[in-house]
């Protein structure tokens, strides 16, 4: 049975409603069991209960998780597949030594995927809402990049990151991640 951990990086309830609840709704509508935990409440021993992990995004001004980046050290050690969405992708990149950079993108953009990433390939319209991005290290393959990296896959682990918000426009990506063997 699939059981998914959603890691909530939102500080405020309003941000939770905008960035985490839509992911929960996708899972609920597809009868996938999940639990949502605030990132500060996660320890490595809890992770074994889950088959997949999704790290949520949050609002443009909500970067409090950056002060607690050490709380995500479990990312490098786990063998559980991870999908990082927006802030989640930034967290993954930072954990693997990437550098945080500033660039605001808001709205619908066409992105080109040089290969399939959880069902997205070629040109796709995606929804951007971010102030930051990551310059990734050699641990990651860049799957989509315009001026900045939009989608990555770790070269040896089942760790994916997307800077855009699939819970808004590309919901199937989340389900493809869950269903991936």
Secondary structure, DSSP 8 states (H G I E B T S, - for coil): --EEEEEE--SSHHHHHHHTHHHHHHHHHTT-EEEEEEGGG--GGGGGG-SEEEE----TT--GGGGGGGGGTHHHH--SEEEEETHHHHHHHHHTT-EEEEEEEEEEEEEEEEEEETTEEEEEEEEEEEEEEEE--TTEEEEEESSSEEEEEESSSSEEEESS-TTTS-HHHHHHHHH--
